[in-house]
Amino acid sequence: MSSNDHSSGASKILLAFFGGIAAGIAAGFYLNSEHGRHFRQDTMEKLSSFESKIEDKVKSAFKNAKETAKQTAASVEDKAQKFQKEADRTNV
């Protein structure tokens, strides 16, 4: 590897580093502007609404799964009792 390869790689890293700093500064200025504050507020409201919807769906899915599990357990218990009665009847 030549020294030009090393300096070219280092230049790209420095350019990316300073580009990131510039992008961060620009984002900071934007988010601190009136429009940026409005954007942040809208985003927070939308995220809060989304969070609430997801929470409701998860609770509903959990409730449905719990009910299905109860019904399945009751059905298995009922069938087990029927099989036991049938076995008792045939063994007598």
C-alpha positions as CSV (number, residue, x, y, z in Angstrom):
1,M,0.0,0.0,0.0
2,S,1.4,3.4,-0.9
3,S,1.4,6.5,1.1
4,N,-1.1,8.0,-1.3
5,D,-3.5,5.2,-0.4
6,H,-3.2,6.0,3.3
7,S,-3.6,9.8,2.8
8,S,-6.6,9.2,0.5
9,G,-8.3,7.0,3.1
10,A,-7.5,9.5,5.9
11,S,-8.9,12.4,3.8
12,K,-12.1,10.4,3.3
13,I,-12.4,9.8,7.0
14,L,-11.8,13.5,7.8
15,L,-14.3,14.6,5.1
16,A,-16.9,12.2,6.5
17,F,-16.2,13.4,10.1
18,F,-16.5,17.1,9.3
19,G,-19.5,16.4,7.1
20,G,-21.2,14.7,10.1
21,I,-20.4,17.7,12.2
22,A,-21.8,20.1,9.6
23,A,-25.0,17.9,9.3
24,G,-25.4,17.9,13.1
25,I,-25.0,21.7,13.3
26,A,-27.5,22.1,10.5
27,A,-30.0,19.8,12.2
28,G,-29.5,21.6,15.5
29,F,-30.3,25.0,13.8
30,Y,-33.3,23.5,12.1
31,L,-34.7,21.8,15.1
32,N,-34.3,25.0,17.1
33,S,-36.1,27.2,14.6
34,E,-39.9,27.8,14.8
35,H,-40.5,25.3,12.0
36,G,-38.3,22.8,13.7
37,R,-40.0,23.2,17.1
38,H,-43.4,22.7,15.3
39,F,-42.0,19.6,13.6
40,R,-40.7,18.2,16.9
41,Q,-44.1,18.8,18.5
42,D,-46.0,17.1,15.7
43,T,-43.6,14.2,15.7
44,M,-44.0,13.7,19.4
45,E,-47.8,13.8,19.1
46,K,-47.8,11.3,16.3
47,L,-45.4,9.0,18.2
48,S,-47.6,9.2,21.3
49,S,-50.7,8.3,19.3
50,F,-48.8,5.5,17.6
51,E,-47.6,4.2,21.0
52,S,-51.2,4.3,22.3
53,K,-52.5,2.4,19.3
54,I,-49.8,-0.3,19.6
55,E,-50.4,-0.6,23.3
56,D,-54.2,-1.2,22.7
57,K,-53.5,-3.8,20.0
58,V,-51.0,-5.7,22.2
59,K,-53.5,-5.7,25.1
60,S,-56.3,-6.9,22.8
61,A,-54.0,-9.6,21.3
62,F,-53.0,-10.7,24.8
63,K,-56.6,-10.8,26.0
64,N,-57.6,-12.9,22.9
65,A,-54.7,-15.3,23.4
66,K,-55.6,-15.7,27.1
67,E,-59.2,-16.4,26.2
68,T,-58.2,-18.9,23.5
69,A,-55.9,-20.7,26.0
70,K,-58.7,-20.9,28.5
71,Q,-61.1,-22.3,26.0
72,T,-58.5,-24.8,24.7
73,A,-57.7,-26.0,28.3
74,A,-61.4,-26.4,29.0
75,S,-61.9,-28.4,25.8
76,V,-58.9,-30.6,26.6
77,E,-60.1,-31.2,30.1
78,D,-63.6,-32.1,28.8
79,K,-62.2,-34.5,26.3
80,A,-59.9,-36.1,28.9
81,Q,-62.9,-36.7,31.2
82,K,-64.9,-38.2,28.4
83,F,-62.0,-40.6,27.5
84,Q,-61.6,-41.5,31.2
85,K,-65.3,-42.3,31.5
86,E,-65.1,-44.4,28.3
87,A,-62.0,-46.2,29.6
88,D,-63.7,-46.8,33.0
89,R,-66.8,-48.1,31.2
90,T,-65.0,-50.5,28.9
91,N,-62.8,-51.9,31.8
92,V,-65.7,-52.8,34.0
